[in-house]
Amino acid sequence: MNILALGASSSRHSINQQLAIYTARLVEHSVVETVDLNDYEMPIYSSDKEKHSGIPKQAHELFERIGNTDAVVISFAEHNASYTAAYKNIYDWMSRIDMKVYQNKPVLVLATSPGPGGASNVFNSALKSAPYFGMDVKGSLSVASFYDQFDAASNAPTSGTLEQQLQHLAKTLVASDVTA
């Protein structure tokens, strides 16, 4: 099973990227490919730019990567109660190729933050809009107080509860692949 792990943040030290990669690697018999949003920087989306220059090649490249994978594990960072500007811009460009950006792939939706909210605003927005954008959500989890539950240095949960929840999500994704 080929899995695309994506932290929806442009931070080079993204806790959401760490969470997505860790969770994707829990899926048995999988090959994990990571996405760094910094590799897909594009002009800020506008219909005028699209009309003048077309859709940037980076949008086509990431859309194709999603299409060529078996599943996606995405963890959303929250900026001002919404998606990060980097993710939203890339997503806006890809949605001009096809609104079903995730192409009906099985997806695990995650979100985390250093604080007690667990990026719940963006998490809830992502889950609510998932069907419209071609996400076949197989499981989801919002992780509050990331640094209290995850050791960034060893890249592993320090909380047994979190480890169990992530293991369960990984199994859910494998089960969806078997029945698909």
Phi, psi and omega in degrees: 000125177266125183239134175263121178255126187223123170263120186280061181207152176262004179293133178290344181240039186294123175290334177289323175296317178301314182296317180297314181295313180303313182295317179299323181289346177283343181287120183297144175056045181237157171246124184256126176247131182258152177243128173253115182301336178296339177281356184234032178294136182218165174301154177299132185298137166205151179296329177296315179295320179297316181295321183283316189242352184081185180276129182300150181299330179298323178295317178296320181297314181290321176301318179293321178299318177297316180297331183269003181256164178272331183201163180231136169245115183236136177237123186267126169275154182241126173240121179051045176068021181211187177296154173293152180299321181299311180297312184300319180294314179297316179298316179301317179295314181296327181293344176283340173284311179196131179302331179277065185307321183271002167052036178060027176283150172296135185225139166257126180255122179235164171202148175209162176207163177291337184264182186286349181282338179061028181057037187295331179294309180290325178302310180294322177297316180297317180293320181295322183270350185312312182297329181288336186249019173076027175266121172265084188291119180260344179184160181207155180200131172255128184249112178278156173047059186313310186291344175278344185240354187216131177265107183297328181293316180269353180056051180207150177296144172260349180261124177297326179297314179298317179302315179296318180297317180291321176300317179298315178300317180300318178294324178298319180293319177295318180298324179291328180289322181294322184272350183285000000 
